[in-house]
Amino acid sequence: MTKIAPVSFVRAHLPEMVASLGKNKRDRVVITKNGAPSAVLVSPEELETLEILADKRLMLSLLKAEEDERANRLVEHEGIFK
């Protein structure tokens, strides 16, 4: 769930806001300054997910791996190190 909070509120309640992100990994806090979005507070897990999704080469590699699995083009790890 995305929450919106002014920077003054975030400054005063940062420990509680960080703790709430730890409980629900998908939560985000949009921090506003003078009523306009200025920053976003996310959990480390959410940041990692966003970084993976932004990496085009990695996403293509994951899609190819899924395709190989569906097509049964897999090799057991013992077969690679012979």
C-alpha positions in Angstrom: 0.0 0.0 0.0 1.3 3.5 -0.8 1.1 6.1 1.9 1.6 9.8 1.4 3.1 11.9 4.2 4.7 15.4 4.4 8.4 15.6 5.2 7.7 17.1 8.6 5.6 14.1 9.6 8.2 11.7 8.3 10.9 13.5 10.2 9.0 13.2 13.4 7.9 9.6 12.9 10.7 8.0 10.9 11.4 5.1 13.3 7.8 4.0 13.2 7.6 4.4 9.4 10.7 2.3 8.9 9.3 -0.4 11.2 6.1 -0.5 9.3 8.0 -1.0 6.0 9.7 -4.0 7.5 6.3 -5.7 8.2 4.9 -5.2 4.8 7.6 -5.4 2.2 5.5 -3.9 -0.6 4.5 -0.7 1.2 5.9 2.7 0.1 5.8 6.1 1.6 5.7 9.0 -0.8 7.2 12.0 1.0 5.9 15.4 0.0 7.5 18.8 0.3 5.1 21.8 -0.1 2.4 19.4 -1.2 4.5 17.9 -4.1 6.1 14.4 -4.2 9.7 14.8 -3.3 11.0 11.3 -2.3 9.9 7.7 -1.7 10.7 5.5 1.3 10.7 1.8 0.4 12.0 -1.4 2.1 15.3 -2.9 0.9 13.4 -5.8 -0.6 11.2 -3.5 -2.6 14.3 -1.6 -3.8 15.9 -4.8 -4.9 12.8 -5.8 -6.8 12.7 -2.4 -8.6 16.4 -2.7 -9.5 15.9 -6.2 -10.9 12.9 -5.0 -13.0 14.9 -2.1 -14.3 17.8 -4.3 -15.5 16.8 -5.2 -19.0 19.6 -7.8 -19.5 18.7 -9.6 -16.3 15.0 -9.6 -17.1 15.7 -11.1 -20.6 17.9 -13.7 -19.0 15.2 -14.6 -16.5 12.5 -14.8 -19.2 14.9 -17.1 -21.3 15.5 -19.3 -18.3 11.7 -19.7 -17.7 11.3 -20.5 -21.4 14.1 -23.1 -21.2 12.4 -24.7 -18.2 9.0 -24.8 -19.9 10.6 -26.4 -23.0 12.5 -28.9 -20.7 15.9 -27.7 -21.9 17.6 -28.1 -18.5 20.8 -29.8 -17.6 21.5 -31.2 -14.1 24.4 -29.6 -12.4 26.3 -32.9 -12.3 26.3 -32.9 -16.1 28.0 -29.5 -16.3 31.0 -30.3 -14.2 31.9 -33.7 -15.8 
